[in-house]
């Protein structure tokens, strides 16, 4: 539990941290620098961040460019309240924990298309920043607007609009890992252009990374992204987007990670996964009257995954004929219609009423062959089993939201959403928020409260891989609230933010064994809590230098374990892989054509699991062991430098940029997940031209 003393210590540190920034501001220039991003994700309408009663973060295309970030994952590591874990090399499966919630509690949207797997999971390992205009992040439950999977927040990835004169850009970068000199390459191509009536952007990106291990750790990814916007008249906008990721990841780990598997049972030389992830959307915005807008959005998501593990009994003791494989195809079709009715726009009392309906259907087709080894294959201690799943479910949702602004000072939002699900029935989720924007003092005080839900996975509902599905499962639920203050100083050059939050997670689904029938199934029998403080700061000197950072203090606790004796989800214990202390900082310096970006990420100690397998000294069956251990803290420093020429009057080129970037330049030795090696120094250099 979070004691009063601990909370006071955190608030005191936040006060000292903020006071240091205020002292520096005394020498700052008087030039205004206040940045006021506009978000659409929080309310489905365009609203300035200062008028929102929720915690938000916006990652812009300019920030992506300065950081030279290729993977979205690298951007999310430094967001306040987020904890990210990746299993080993680039391309390894990832988990993102928002404010202590589970790794399947955050909804991911790409241009409004829901791209999570059914049940909330999303693997960020292969999504790149190609053609991304901005990433809007809303922390806290958003199920009142977005339904299932938005139990802990929403990450919305928005594709660039084509604007301005037609431009073609080409980039190429090459580098290597310090561990073994393995090659890395990144190639990019983009064409865009448009005006007030239409715009088009099209981008292609290619990533090749031979990995950090000597054996079978390569990753490759092809990304195609496109957007087209048509505006036949002032009251009608048609938008079409598409994104395709084709990724392949080779991994040698069999059980507990490369560092332990290398000892026993051995590393696998040809195990891999292939992913074909596609999302497509079409949207129509029509203003019937200036005060009455209609929006129709149709989205389609297709996730095709294949896992292949050919038998290699001479390389790893866990491999045996005929090997293992899994082919899964998951699709989701979504149709959403909502309307906004605006009253007294621009007056002292404004009102925006949103009414909406959404239908979605999820389908899963899965075919799997699993070979399990209990001992030396030569002694016959192995067997194979098959799993076939062909299931579908659907959901009807109705939502209402009211936004009221009073005297440009108070901004109040309230609403709810009703789910009518083919599996778990009816569920209602409300939320409410308020923001007080004191522009004269640069102060924003805000707070919100709400509930969220996450539907069961297909496996939990319908079974598979030796388990029995439970069609009577309820969705996992949360009750959350937060309160915070943002303070601007020196015409917005300095921004300090402080937020306190609490979450209660209920109806959590647990895997249980039924001795009476010797089968396994799932039940809603667990609960947990999280609470914490987020501190953010940003300072712009006016002399080409901007720096800032964030710090998160987090406490988690299992409040009900369901009585099943799970070492990793035990009553009174912390949730795994959620550090109590984490934070990041950045420093941007721009001098004419030169840009330097320095960023550091700190992740504190956290509990984790370690799985090992050993040979039985008496022969026969293997001994599988699981431990709960503390993973060490670590600090990673990244550096990106670029030199851009844009005044090329006598050249057909519009711009020429030479760049270099280094990750983990201090060569920190760490494990994001126990047992899995993490990358040491990796460095790349390249050039980008536009014409």
Buried (B, 14 or more C-beta within 10 A) or exposed (E): EBEEEBBEEBBEBBEEBBEEBBEBBEEBEEEEBBEEBEBEBBBBBEBEBBBBBBBBBBBBBEBBBBBBBBBBBBBBBBBBBBBBBBBBBBBBBBBBBBBBBBBBBBBBBBBBBBBBBBBBBBBBBBBBBBBBBBBBBBBBBBBBBBBBBBBBBBBBBBBBBBBEEEBBBBBBBBBBBBBEEBEBBBBBBBBBBBEEEBBBBBBBBBBBBBBBBEBBBBBBBBBBBBBBBBBEEEEEBBBBBBBBBBBBBBBBBBBBBBBBBBEBBBBBBBBBBBBBBBBBBBBBBBBEEEEEBEBBBBBBBBBBBBBBBBBBBEBBBBBBEEBBBBBBBBBBBBEBBBBBBBEEEEEEEBBBBBBBEBBBBBBBBBBBBBBEBBBBBEEEBBEEEEBEBEBBBBBBBBBBBBBBBEEEEBBBBBBBBBBBBEBBEEBEBBBBBBBBBEEEEBBBBBBBBBBBBBBBBBBBBBBBBEBEBBEEBBBBBBBBBBBBBBBBBBBBBBBBBBBBBBBBBBBBBBBBEEEEEEEBBBBBBBBBBBBBBBBBBBBBBBEBBBBBBBBBBBBBBBBBBBEBEBEBBEBEBBBBBBBBBBBBBBBBBBEEBEBBBBBBBBBBEBBBBBBBBBBEEEEEBBEEEEEBEEBBBBBBBBBBBBEBBEEBEEEEEBBBBBBBBBBBBEEBEBBBBBBBBBBBBBBBBBEBBBB
